[in-house]
Amino acid sequence: MTNYSFISLNVKCPECGKSLMDHEHKVDNEPSIKLLVNDSKNKGTIRLSSIYGSYNFVCDITLENDLIAVFSCPFCKSEITAKELCSACTAPMSSLILDIGGKINFCSRKGCKNHNIGFEDLSSALTKLYQEFEYRGKHLTDDISHHKEDKKALTKEEENKEIIETGTFLQTYCPHCKRALIEGDMIKLKIKKKNGESGLIMLSPYLNVFSSKSTVFLPEEETVGDISCPHCNTSLMVNGGKCEKCGTQIAKILVGARTKMIDFYICSKKGCTWHGLSKNDLSDIRLEDSLEW
């Protein structure tokens, strides 16, 4: 099953045609879009999320809210601009070319969330998009198989455990009101940043697939102040619970396994891929190891 809610876009410069994808520096756990940025006072490098609908980025200079930035290609240094103005705030739009055909336009004003995709040939673009996801899925399957072959032999105790495999769709629920947290093929949660700003975060519901997007800007490695249920508004944070990878406070949701509902813990730091089970559930359930660990 393909999770089209987390479409990762591959883009290139409209002038020189070179790929702008940065596979070494990820945003939202996907390769980022690398551009040069100029705010009239400072120049720097910005890496945008390639997840369509995400507004997250990493930048080595501070960009003030409402500031209109100028983006350019890191290779040919040409400015990335579009002919039209933003329909929401009238700032200039910037435009990048999609590998599958067409272009994506986004507003150059910091804080404006206006963006859109335009296809020259919609049917051809959708076909390429489908093929790309099938291609990525095939290689993910190959990687999982290779990973399994490299693992050491399981003990008899481990063989008797129920294994939740990588790629399994996790039906998730609030541990308080027991309502489903899945909406539109995503795990939907409320978040509050430490500065008081609140919004929503959408997580991939597939085990060991760490794509995410949020309605508020969430910098990489920032710790969320609170995670709560979008239905009953109860906090999901675990008092005293710490991530075993980075030591950050964790949150708890419920996940439906084949035999029962289990407590499933996630880290509250953006970009951390740790997740785990309770000690009781570990006695008869095992999560297949993430390929990224």
C-alpha positions in Angstrom: 0.0 0.0 0.0 1.5 3.3 -1.1 1.2 6.2 1.3 0.5 9.1 -1.1 -0.1 11.4 1.8 3.7 11.7 2.0 4.7 12.4 -1.5 8.4 13.3 -1.6 9.1 15.6 -4.6 12.3 15.4 -6.6 13.1 18.8 -8.1 15.7 20.5 -10.3 16.9 24.0 -11.3 14.7 25.5 -14.0 17.8 27.1 -15.6 20.7 24.6 -15.5 18.5 21.5 -15.0 20.7 20.1 -12.2 19.1 18.2 -9.3 18.6 20.2 -6.1 18.1 17.2 -3.9 20.5 16.9 -0.9 20.6 13.3 0.2 23.1 13.9 3.0 21.0 16.5 4.8 17.4 15.3 5.5 14.4 17.3 6.5 11.3 15.4 7.7 13.5 12.3 7.3 13.6 12.7 3.5 16.3 14.2 1.2 16.0 18.0 1.3 15.8 20.6 -1.4 19.0 22.7 -1.3 18.9 26.3 -2.3 20.9 29.5 -1.7 18.9 32.2 0.1 19.3 36.0 0.4 17.3 38.2 2.7 18.9 41.5 1.5 21.1 41.6 4.6 22.5 38.1 4.8 23.3 35.2 2.4 23.1 31.6 3.3 21.9 28.1 2.5 18.4 26.8 3.0 17.2 23.2 2.8 13.5 22.8 2.3 11.4 19.7 3.1 10.7 17.7 -0.1 7.4 16.4 1.5 4.6 18.1 -0.3 2.5 20.0 2.3 5.3 20.4 4.8 6.6 23.8 5.7 9.8 22.7 7.5 13.3 23.8 6.6 16.8 24.2 7.9 18.7 27.4 7.3 22.1 28.6 8.4 20.9 32.3 8.7 17.9 33.6 10.6 14.9 34.5 8.4 12.5 37.0 10.0 8.7 36.4 9.7 7.1 38.2 6.7 10.5 38.7 5.1 10.6 38.2 1.3 13.6 36.0 0.4 15.4 35.5 -2.9 16.3 31.9 -3.7 18.9 30.8 -6.2 20.5 27.6 -7.5 23.6 26.5 -5.7 25.1 25.4 -9.0 24.5 28.1 -11.6 23.5 30.8 -9.1 20.5 31.9 -11.2 17.6 33.3 -9.2 14.6 30.9 -8.8 11.6 33.0 -9.7 8.2 32.7 -11.2 6.2 35.2 -13.3 3.2 35.3 -11.0 2.7 36.8 -7.6 1.4 35.0 -4.5 -2.4 34.9 -4.5 -2.4 35.1 -0.7 0.1 37.9 0.1 1.2 39.3 -3.3 4.9 38.4 -2.7 6.9 37.0 -5.7 6.5 33.3 -6.2 9.5 30.9 -6.8 9.3 28.0 -9.1 11.2 24.6 -9.3 11.0 21.9 -12.0 9.6 18.5 -11.0 11.4 15.4 -12.3 8.1 13.8 -13.2 7.1 16.8 -15.3 5.6 20.2 -14.4 6.6 22.5 -11.7 6.0 23.5 -8.1 5.5 27.1 -7.1 6.0 28.4 -3.6 5.8 31.8 -2.0 9.0 33.6 -1.2 7.6 35.3 1.9 8.6 33.7 5.2 5.5 32.4 7.0 3.2 32.3 3.9 2.1 28.7 3.2 0.9 29.2 -0.4 2.2 26.7 -2.8 0.9 24.7 -5.7 1.9 22.1 -8.3 1.2 22.4 -12.0 1.5 19.5 -14.5 2.0 20.0 -18.2 0.6 16.5 -18.8 -1.4 15.3 -15.8 -1.9 11.7 -16.9 1.8 11.3 -17.8 2.9 12.8 -14.5 0.6 10.5 -12.4 2.0 7.5 -14.3 5.5 8.5 -13.5 4.6 9.2 -9.9 3.1 5.7 -9.6 6.1 4.1 -11.2 8.5 6.0 -8.9 6.7 4.8 -5.8 6.7 1.3 -7.1 10.4 1.5 -7.8 11.1 2.9 -4.3 8.9 0.2 -2.8 10.7 -2.6 -4.6 14.1 -1.5 -3.3 12.7 -1.0 0.2 11.6 -4.7 0.0 15.0 -5.8 -1.3 16.7 -3.9 1.5 14.5 -5.5 4.1 15.2 -9.0 2.8 19.0 -8.3 2.7 18.8 -6.9 6.3 17.0 -10.0 7.5 19.7 -12.2 6.0 22.4 -10.4 7.9 20.6 -10.8 11.3 21.9 -13.4 13.8 19.8 -16.5 14.4 16.8 -15.9 16.7 16.6 -17.7 20.0 13.6 -20.0 20.7 12.1 -17.4 22.9 12.4 -14.7 20.2 10.9 -17.1 17.6 7.8 -17.5 19.7 7.2 -13.7 19.8 4.8 -12.0 17.5 6.8 -9.9 15.0 5.5 -6.6 13.7 7.4 -6.2 10.5 8.8 -3.1 8.8 6.2 -1.5 6.6 3.3 -2.7 8.7 0.4 -0.3 8.8 -0.1 0.6 12.5 -3.7 1.2 13.5 -3.3 3.8 16.2 -5.6 5.0 19.0 -5.6 7.5 21.8 -4.8 5.7 25.1 -7.3 8.0 26.9 -10.5 8.3 24.8 -9.6 5.2 22.6 -10.6 7.1 19.4 -8.6 6.3 16.2 -5.7 8.7 15.4 -5.6 7.7 11.7 -6.9 10.3 9.4 -6.3 10.2 5.6 -3.6 7.5 5.9 -1.7 9.5 8.5 -1.4 9.5 12.3 -2.7 12.9 13.3 -1.6 14.5 16.5 -1.8 17.9 18.1 1.5 19.5 19.1 2.5 22.6 21.1 6.0 24.0 20.7 7.9 25.3 23.7 7.2 28.9 22.6 3.5 28.2 22.9 2.8 27.9 19.1 0.4 25.0 18.4 -0.6 23.0 15.4 -0.9 19.5 14.0 1.7 16.9 13.1 1.1 14.1 10.7 3.2 11.0 11.0 3.6 8.0 8.7 1.6 5.1 10.1 4.0 2.5 8.6 6.5 0.9 11.0 10.0 2.2 10.4 8.9 4.7 7.8 9.7 8.1 9.4 8.1 10.7 7.0 6.3 13.5 8.8 4.8 16.9 8.1 3.4 19.6 10.3 1.2 22.7 10.1 3.7 24.8 12.0 7.4 25.2 11.3 9.3 22.5 13.3 13.1 22.7 13.0 15.1 19.5 12.9 16.1 18.2 16.3 13.7 20.5 18.1 11.9 19.0 21.1 8.1 19.4 21.1 6.7 20.9 24.2 3.5 18.7 24.2 1.9 16.1 22.1 -1.9 15.5 22.6 -4.9 13.7 21.2 -6.8 15.8 18.6 -10.1 14.4 19.9 -10.0 14.7 23.7 -7.0 17.1 23.9 -5.4 15.0 26.6 -1.6 15.1 26.7 0.1 11.9 25.5 3.4 12.7 27.1 4.8 10.1 29.6 5.9 11.6 32.9 9.5 10.4 33.5 9.6 8.5 30.2 12.8 9.0 28.2 13.8 8.1 24.7 16.4 5.3 24.8 18.3 6.9 21.9 18.5 10.6 22.8 17.0 11.0 26.3 14.2 13.2 25.2 10.7 12.9 26.8 8.5 10.4 25.0 4.8 10.2 24.2 2.5 7.1 24.2 -0.2 6.0 21.8 -2.0 2.7 21.4 -1.3 0.3 18.5 -3.4 -2.6 17.4 -1.4 -5.8 17.2 -2.8 -9.2 16.0 -3.5 -10.4 19.6 -4.1 -7.2 21.6 -3.7 -3.4 21.9 -0.2 -2.4 22.9 1.4 0.7 24.3 3.7 2.2 21.6 6.1 5.0 22.5 7.6 7.7 20.3 10.2 10.3 20.9 9.2 14.0 21.0 12.3 15.3 19.3 11.9 16.1 15.6 14.0 13.7 13.5 14.6 11.1 16.2 13.6 7.6 14.8 13.4 5.8 18.2 10.2 4.0 19.2 9.5 1.2 21.6 7.1 -1.0 23.6 6.4 -1.5 27.3 8.3 -4.1 29.2 5.2 -6.3 29.4 4.6 -6.2 25.7 8.2 -7.0 24.9 7.7 -10.4 26.5 5.6 -11.6 23.5 5.9 -8.9 20.8 8.9 -7.7 18.9 9.3 -4.8 16.5 11.4 -5.5 13.4 14.5 -3.4 13.6 14.5 -0.1 11.7 16.8 -0.1 8.6 18.0 3.4 9.7 19.4 2.3 13.0 
